[in-house]
């Protein structure tokens, strides 16, 4: 049975999509069968893997709405062992459309039941908000990875997200675990980056991944070529970081 991992943080620009795409691709390279679900209306995870989002007819919107099955929405990409359910700007409307639906928080969970067993890992790239879309992702997920940028406002909003996770555990998904806090955009030359790492590790101990994602030009370039960092430059620091993270997750889940 596949493990569903949501990548969530209501703050934008912390490396959610970069992590979703490159972790999914790294797990694929390590011979795990992976599905990446783009649950962000900006559709950056989809375009970052070379999918033309303007041509998407069946995607996350349709599977949450239950007008199509996940199987019908799956698209192939150039990364090995990796399938994608793409997003489209239409997804913006889903928050409004779900408001008066019964069990609106469980729409994605129900949709994924038919496909969950076909993958080792299902990664959900969440929107930078704590709205219904993210709530659906966290209700469907077995665990959540929280990317934290190694910058001044890193911990701002983290308490709010952790409270949201607690209330989801209480009301909608008692089995939801925190897979780990992932430090991203780390620059070893900056004292501030090192201070943030120390603070997070001191406060959250074992909840923090050993792997730290370093700031890397190649990571920023890869999406413009529609490729994961593994396909774009497998020898780069960014590729090594995400492969290390994938190894860490596989090891953690094989216990």
N, C-alpha and C positions, 0 to 999 in steps of 0.2 A: 504493500500500500504506500502511495506516495506521501511525502511530507510536504505540507503547504506552508511556505514561509512568506510572510508579508514584509516588505521593506517600507518602513513608515517613519515619518517625522513631519509635523505640520509646518516646520520652517522650510522655506525654499532654499535651493542652492547649497544643500549640505552633502550632496553626492548620492541621493537616493537612486536616481535613474542610472547613473554610472555604475553603482553597485549592483543594481538589479540585472543590467545587461551583462556586465563582466563576470559577476558571480555565476549567473546562469550559463554563460559560455564556458567558464572554467570547469564547472561541474560536468558539462557535456564533454569536454576534452578528457576529463578523468573517467570517461565511459559510463556516466550516469545519464539516464534518459530524463530530459528536463523540459518543462513547459514554462514559458514566461508569459504572464498575463499583464498586459498594459492597462492599468486601471486609472490612468491619468488622462484627462481630456486633451492635454498638450501633446500627447502621443509621441513624446521624445524617445521612449524605449523602442517603439515601433520603427520610427525613422532611423534611429541609431543602429538598427539591424538591417537597414537597406529596404524597408517596406515603404512603398509610396502610400502615405496615409490618405491621400485624396481618392485613391481607388478602392479603399476598404469598404466593402458592402456588408460583411458580417464580422462583427468584432465584439468587444467587451459589452457594449451597449445592448446588443441583441441577446447575449447570453444572460445578462442580468435581468433583462425584460422577459426572458424565457420565450422569445419568438424564434430563436434558433438554438441548436445544441452546441456545446463546446466543440464537438468533433467537426461541425460544419464551419466553425470559426477559425480552426487551426490553420496556420500558414507555416511553410518551411522557410528557413533562412540559410545563409551560407555556413553558419557555425555548426559543427558536428553534434549530433544527438540533441539538438535544440529546436523545439517548435515554439511558435509565438501565437498568442491570441492578441491581435492588434487593437489599438484604440483609434478613435476618430473624434473630432471636435463635437460631434453629436452627443458624446458622453456627458457634456455639460448639462444637458436637459434631464438626465436621469435622476438627479437629486430632487427636482420638482415633481417628476412623474411618480417617484416612489413614495412621496409624502403620505398619500392616503391609502397606500396598499397595506394589506394585512401581512404581518411577518416581513416587513420591508428590509429588516437588517439581515435576513437569512437568504435573500435572493441568489447571491453568488454562491453561498454554501450549497444550496440545493442544486444549482446548475452544475457544480463541480463533482457531485456525487457520481455522475455517470462516467467520469473520465479519470478520477483520482488514482485508480489502481493501475493505470497505464503508464505512469511516470514514477521515477524515483523521487524527484523533487519538482514542486510547482512553486515558482517564484512570482509574487505579485508586486508590481511597482505601483505604489500608492500615490495619490495626488497630495500636494502640499497643503492639506487641510484636515480638519477632524470632522468632516461632513459625512453624509450617508454613504458615499463611495468608500471612504476609508473604513467606516464602521462595518460595511459589508465585507471588506477584505479581512479585517481583524476577526470578524465573527466566523469567517470561513477558514482562517489560518490555524495551524497547529502551534506556530510560534511567530515571533516578530523580531526582526533585526532593526535596530535604531541607529542610523548613521549620525555621527556627531562631528561637526567641523572643528578642526583645531584652531579656533579663532575666539576673539574676546567674548562674543555673545553665545558661545557654544552651549552653555547650560540653560540659557534662557528658553523657556517653553518646555524644557524636558520634564519638569514636574507636572505640567498640565497633561502632557502625553502619557506619563506614567499613571496619572489619576484616571485618564480615559481608559487605559488598558485594564486598570483595576476594576472599573465599573463594567467593562465588557466581560471580564472574568466572572463578575458577580451575577450579571443579568443574562448575557447571551452565550458566553463561551468559557465555561469553567476550566477547560483543558488548555486554554491559551497560555503558552510559556513565553518568556523573553529569551530568545535564542542568544542574544548578546548585544552589547553596545559596540558599535564599530567606529573607531576614530579615523576620520578622513581628512584629506588635504593637509597632511602633516609636512611641515618644512623644518627639518632639524636645525637649520641655521637661525631660526627665530626663537628667541627666548620665550615668547608668548606661546608658541606651539608646544614647547616642552612643558610649560606651566600647565596648560590645559590638559595634556596627557597625565601629568602628575595628579592634578585635581580629580579628574574622572576616575583614574585608577584607585585613588585614595578613598573616594566616596562609594564606588560601586564594585570594587574588588573583582570577584570571580565573574561578575556579569559582563566584564569588558573582554572583548576578543584580544588574544595575544597579537594577532596580525594588526598592523597599522597601515592604512593606505596613504602612501606618500604623494605629495604634490608632484605631478608628472605631465609634461607637455604632451606626450603621446596619448595619454588618457583623454586629454581635451580635444586632440585632433581626430581620434578614431571615429566618433559619431558622424563627422562631416563626410566621411567616406562610406558611411552605412555599414560599419564593421565593429565587432567587439575588439578589445585591445589584444585578445589572443590571435585573432586573424590579422589585425593591423600590424602589430609588432610584438611577436611572442617573446622577444629578448628584452623588452623594456622593463623598467622597474615596476610600472603599473601592472603588467601582465604577471610578473613574479608575485606581487602583493596579492592579486586576486586568486591566483592558483594556490597560494599559501592559505588564504581564507577558505577556499573550497576544501582543501585538505583538512583544515581545522574543523569545518562543519561535518564532513564525512566521518572523521574520527569521533567527534562528539556524539553523532547519531548512530554509531555502530556499537556503542557500549551496551 
